[in-house]
Amino acid sequence: MRSNAAPQSIGLYAAGLAVRHGAAVVDYVDHRPERLDIAEKLGATPHSTASKGKLRHSDIPRRDYDIAVEGTASVSRTFGRSCRIF
């Protein structure tokens, strides 16, 4: 990441929109502390993963969600930059 560059995250964008549009609960899961800080400032509840890599079921808060969004820029995980809504 370049110095002075904001942490790029399609997930942060989705979390910010959810908060702004009145979602009752917005959980944000990431391994990068700077993104977790931004998520909290946006009004989401941040949850740290153990490490970079595959997200484990235990990393996700146990609750029922009406909508879940997974965002990644990893080509190996998806076809380019994407954001999925379940």
Residue, then its C-alpha position, 0 to 999 in steps of 0.5 A: m500500500r502506498s503511503n498516505a493512501a486510504p486502505q482500499s476495501i469494497g467491504l468498507y464501502a458496503a458497511g458504510l452504505a449499510v450504516r448510512h441507510g439505517a441497518a440495525v446491525v453492521d458487522y465488519v470482519d477484517h484482518r487489517p487494523e486500519r480497516l477495522d478502525i475505519a469501520e468503527k468510525l463509520g458506525a459498524t462493529p469491527h471484528s478482527t480475524a486471526s490472520k490474513g487468509k481464508l475466513r473461518h466460520s469462527d471469525i463471523p459473529r454468531r447471529d442471523y443476518d438478513i443480508a451478508v456481503e463478502g467483498t474481495a480484491s483477490v483474483s484467486r478468490t473471485f473473478g477480479r474485484s467483486c462484491r457478493i450479496f447473499 
